[in-house]
Amino acid sequence: MLIKRGFSVAVVVLLALSITACGHMSNRGRNTAIGAGIGAVGGAVLTGGSSLGTVGGAAVGGIIGHQISR
């Protein structure tokens, strides 16, 4: 349980740090990155920290973020 919680905290911290690196990106690229980060966190939470759930959530979130910026 502690490992899963630590993983979730690490993902949130990495998401926060990655958003600060989006200053020079286009709107579409920024939305894709934010969507992927949010999707990764959501996937990790919904699947209990599963790697496959995290990667799947990041992929789905990235696609949604990319499509929203059209």
C-alpha positions in Angstrom: 0.0 0.0 0.0 2.8 2.4 0.9 4.5 1.7 -2.5 1.4 2.5 -4.4 0.9 5.7 -2.5 4.5 6.7 -3.1 4.1 6.0 -6.8 1.0 8.2 -7.0 2.8 11.0 -5.2 5.8 10.7 -7.5 3.5 10.9 -10.6 1.8 14.0 -9.3 5.2 15.6 -8.5 6.5 14.8 -12.0 3.3 16.1 -13.5 3.7 19.4 -11.7 7.3 19.7 -12.8 6.5 18.8 -16.4 3.8 21.5 -16.6 6.4 24.1 -15.8 8.5 23.0 -18.8 5.6 23.7 -21.2 6.3 27.4 -21.4 7.8 27.3 -24.9 5.4 24.7 -26.4 2.5 25.4 -28.7 -1.0 25.3 -27.4 -1.6 21.9 -28.9 1.6 20.4 -27.5 0.9 21.9 -24.0 -2.7 20.4 -24.0 -1.3 17.1 -25.1 1.3 17.0 -22.3 -1.2 18.1 -19.7 -3.8 15.5 -20.9 -1.2 12.8 -20.8 -0.2 13.8 -17.3 -3.7 13.9 -16.0 -4.5 10.6 -17.8 -1.4 9.0 -16.2 -2.5 10.0 -12.7 -6.1 8.9 -13.4 -5.0 5.6 -14.8 -2.7 5.0 -11.8 -5.4 5.8 -9.3 -8.1 3.7 -11.1 -5.9 0.6 -11.4 -4.2 0.8 -8.1 -0.8 1.9 -9.4 -0.6 -0.6 -12.3 2.0 0.3 -14.8 -0.3 -0.7 -17.7 -3.1 1.4 -16.3 -0.7 4.4 -15.9 0.6 4.1 -19.5 -2.9 3.5 -20.9 -4.2 6.5 -19.0 -1.4 8.7 -20.3 -2.1 7.6 -23.9 -5.8 8.2 -23.7 -5.3 11.6 -21.9 -2.7 12.7 -24.5 -5.0 11.9 -27.3 -7.9 13.7 -25.7 -5.7 16.7 -24.9 -4.5 16.8 -28.5 -8.0 16.7 -29.9 -9.4 19.3 -27.6 -7.0 21.9 -28.9 -8.3 21.8 -32.4 
